[in-house]
Amino acid sequence: MNDLMPTGDLLVATDQRHLIHPLHHAKDHANPKVFVSANGSMLRTADGREYIDGLSALWNVNIGHGRKELATAAAEQMEKLAYASAYAGYSNEPAIRLAERIVNLAYDNMAAVYFTTGGAESNESAFKFARYHWKRLGKPEKVKIISRRYGYHGVTLAAMSATSLPNYHKMFGPLVPEFLQVAPPYPYRWPGNGDAGIGAADAVEEAILAEGADTVAAIIAEPVMGSGGVIVPPPSYFPRLREICDRHEILLIADEVITGFGRTGQWFGLGHWGIQPDLFSFAKGVTSGYLPLGGVVVSRHIHQVIQDAPADEKFMHAATYSGHPVCCAVALANIDIIDKEGLVERAQVQGDRFRAGLETLLTLPAVGEVRGIGMLAAIELVEHKGSKAPAKGLGARVAAQAADRGLILRLRAAADGPPASGDTLCFAPPLPTSEVTLDRIVQITGESIQAAM
């Protein structure tokens, strides 16, 4: 019977028998799109349909699909040195050159890179860097990690415990101890008339004082909260947070997994607010998703603490694929493209234009807010503009309508909070996406909202 089935149907049937997907639920996977090719900002499925990739796959295909330069970089490196251990005592040229390149692109206080295979592993590693740092300095009780509600940092156990989106916790608890969450800098949903930036930063300080600064290792914060709904903080937030961290001797971890490598119109997201973290995680855009790679970049101070360690306190953290030569070679080629084609600057200019297009949809009764920065944008849906009553369920219908019209976007479902929020449509097109395609995304989104209402 299978020999008579169309190729796409056979693939789906085999998929449903043998493949467990991220965020898996059988009902959600009843009619999957099986992607077979892609070019630029367009994806093609096994049934011959084309879709605009409105999210760069998963916020990560920064340079767009089908760039042969990266395939060539991978092939050439595989032919020369496909894999070698990067454990202490061994190294390889692509890892060395990539570490230097990233440090030179990063914040002025950064010194060295530890490579991982993705975002969650990067954040797990960052937590260990923070705890290691304080233990080396004779403060072993400084172990707690503060994060923010609506933050997303991955779904391995510690990263899941820092992630403050309850759906990720329900079937996998209990959470790892010593993780706690505070209010996010969410201007659209901030209660009262106060400054959400100052208020949310002060919420961090309140948590530090309640827990005791001598027990808190670090706070982890996305410069822009991506999966939580593209929440852009007010300008007051990060400068105030940096000052609080300095005063209480708390490390600031920037989760740059989504915001890194040009996505926001800066090489790294905190550049918009002129402050520097103590360490930051990255992944996604470093290879534009062409191969798995991530990492943690640490400051000169943290690096020196590692370098000065006695043998019995050495940094006993490791991964087989840390510093993988092929992944690092692809990352170098990817960064070359971002740099030579001016994609960081383009993200700012075209991002402003794209967001202005989305703002024309504010005339629709269900559109409560349009927000974003660079090539990151979101539309929060509401039941009523005046009360900001959250829309629940509408977003799924909009996403389905958009897919029918040839656009793939990301839905962040409504949450009860605090603060409560409505369904949110998220966008992160590839950085080279043409103006014609950006305008088409706006058009399809508007049509889809009206159809879903």
Buried (B, 14 or more C-beta within 10 A) or exposed (E): EEEEEEEBBBBBEEBEEEEEEEEEEEEEBEEBBEBBEBEBBBBBBBEEEEBBBBBBBBBBBBBBBEBEBBEEBBEEBEEEEEBBBBEEEEBBBBBBBBBEBBBEBBBEBBBBBBBBBBBBBBBBBBBBBBBBBBBBEEBEEBBBBBBBBBBBBBBBBBBBBBBBBEEBBEEEEEBBEBBBBBBBBBBBBBEEEEBBBBBBBBBBBEBBEEBEBEEBBBBBBBBBBBBBBBBBBBEBBBBBBBEBBEEBBBBBBBBBBBBBBBBBBBBBBBBBBEBBBBBBBBBBBBBBBBBBBBBBBBBEEBBEBBEEEEEEEEBEBEBEBBBBBBBBBBBBBBBBBBBEBEBBEBBBEBBBEBBEBBBEBEEBEBBBBBBBBBBBBBBBBBBEBEEBEBBBEBBEBBBBBBBEBBBBBBBBBBBEBEBEBBBBBBBBBBBBBEEEBBEBBBBBBBBBBBBBB
